[in-house]
Amino acid sequence: MSKAFATIGLMAVWGRRDMAVLPGLPGVEVALRRSSRARRFSLRVSRQTGAVTLTLPVRARESEAISFLAAQEAWLRDALVQVSPEQTLTYGTQIPVEGRLLTISPGQGRAIVVEGDRLMVPGSPDRLSARLQAWLKVLARDRLARAVDRHAALLGRKVTDITLRDTRSRWGSCTAQGRLMFSWRLIMAPPEVLDYVAAHEVAHLVEMNHSDRFWAVVERLYPGWQGRRAWLRNEGTALQGFRF
């Protein structure tokens, strides 16, 4: 597991004896269930609720469970994405843009525009998804670049590159070389959530971990970040349900 990407590493937080939290954006709560019949670790994701359960042998150590979760993180996050049914985009579909729920409607001219609570998308219906995705990516890059520049300036750190991807397992990442990656789907979240994710990744330029020192940097950049992180944990999966 590469140490270059701060958001990949697992440092599970143990709260109640029957619960662990897989950190990241979003964090994932994992219920622990010891079973006398279990001979190995096993993960289960409920298709109805998205609840995650880790079954472990009675005598298994918590450190072993942490290591198992780390090895299964990519699979787990992919499985959670599949819980949310995909929604095909067409005229009449409602989609969030910067936290506002807009109805996709036929547009005129060449540019996509917002008119009240409608998102006017011109052109052939066959190209609707592709045009809308391209527009959202441009908007996401603009908003993320502004937020990153502002947070990096406060820390006196330099960002060498920003890339956008349609990631399923994380909302952002940061390398030791100052390269930041974000999911362009953040543009569908409320602006303050996008701003928090930008602050989170910029904070990794100072602390490439999720230690108390790291969260102190996040607090300096974005006081009250806990509510934004909670939004991602509770609502973020729904943003993955739109099929472009």
Secondary structure, 3 states (H helix, E strand, C coil): CCCCCCCCCCCCEECCCCEEEECCCCCEEEEEEEECCCCCCEEEECCCCCCEEEEEECCCCHHHHHHHHHHCHHHHHHHHHHHCCCEECCCCCEEEECCEEEEEEECCCCCCEEECCEEEECCCHHHHHHHHHHHHHHHHHHHHHHHHHHHHHHHCCCCCEEEEECCCCCCEEECCCCEEEEEHHHHHCCHHHHHHHHHHHHHCCCCCCCCHHHHHHHHHHCCCHHHHHHHHHHHHHHHCCEEC
